[in-house]
Amino acid sequence: MRNIILLGLVSFFADISTEMIYPIIPLYLTGVLGATPALIGVIEGIAESMASFLKVGSGYFTDKYKHKKAVAFVGYGMGLIYKLILIFAASWVGVLIARVTDRIGKGLRTSPRDVLVTENSKRRDRGKSFGIHKAMDMAGSAIGILIAYFLLAEGSIDYTHIFIISIFPLLIGLAALLQVKEKK
């Protein structure tokens, strides 16, 4: 159960980090970078496609080479690269590169993380384990959105500062992932 809670904490903090940014990207693109709604759709379509394609590849890689934790760590770590690219993005192209980077990370981490949850659950407790994990994941999403809302509503913090602040929950999540004991 320890690993299930740790994996839940990884998702909790990673989702706080992600959801602090995801809902404000369209505002940033239109309000700061002058992008059109159609361009936002293109960026999101490309980014989400990357995640879908990579889930299959990361699942295959995870099964073949048995490095679940390492692949998941790289996937979650891509979230850090995403935020760094966003901080320095000066155009919609930079945001596109950032979003694709983030979704590549999502595609990489999902399959090995789910394998880790499965391996650390007794057969009769798998539903409970995935339920705990998903509940923590969704709680992180809600908290991330609230943090972004309050930071924006406060008025003195700009988008770049929110991107910087969002790094810290992700670092906590990565630290939690390092504590997960991988079964060989």
FENSULSUL-V929779 format. One record per backbone hydrogen bond with DSSP energy under -1.0 kcal/mol. NH is the residue of the N-H (numbers start at 1). CO is the residue of the C=O. If there is no record, write none. Layout:
NH|CO + NH|CO
This chain:
5|1 + 6|2 + 7|3 + 8|4 + 9|5 + 10|6 + 11|7 + 12|8 + 13|9 + 14|10 + 15|11 + 16|12 + 17|13 + 18|14 + 19|15 + 20|16 + 21|18 + 22|18 + 24|21 + 25|21 + 28|24 + 29|25 + 30|26 + 31|27 + 32|28 + 33|28 + 35|29 + 40|36 + 41|37 + 42|38 + 43|39 + 44|40 + 45|41 + 46|42 + 47|43 + 48|44 + 49|45 + 50|46 + 51|47 + 52|48 + 53|49 + 54|50 + 55|51 + 57|53 + 58|54 + 59|55 + 60|56 + 61|57 + 62|58 + 63|59 + 64|60 + 65|61 + 66|62 + 71|67 + 72|68 + 73|69 + 74|70 + 75|71 + 76|72 + 77|73 + 78|74 + 79|76 + 81|77 + 82|78 + 83|79 + 84|80 + 85|81 + 86|82 + 87|83 + 88|84 + 95|91 + 96|92 + 97|93 + 98|94 + 99|95 + 100|96 + 101|97 + 102|98 + 103|99 + 104|100 + 105|101 + 106|102 + 107|103 + 108|104 + 109|105 + 110|106 + 113|109 + 114|110 + 115|111 + 116|112 + 117|113 + 118|114 + 119|115 + 120|116 + 121|118 + 125|122 + 126|123 + 129|125 + 130|126 + 131|127 + 132|128 + 133|129 + 134|130 + 135|131 + 136|132 + 137|133 + 138|134 + 139|135 + 140|136 + 141|137 + 142|138 + 143|139 + 144|140 + 145|141 + 146|142 + 147|143 + 148|144 + 149|145 + 150|146 + 151|147 + 152|148 + 153|149 + 154|150 + 162|158 + 163|159 + 164|160 + 165|161 + 166|162 + 167|164 + 168|165 + 171|167 + 172|168 + 173|169 + 174|170 + 175|171 + 176|172 + 177|173 + 178|174 + 179|176 + 180|177
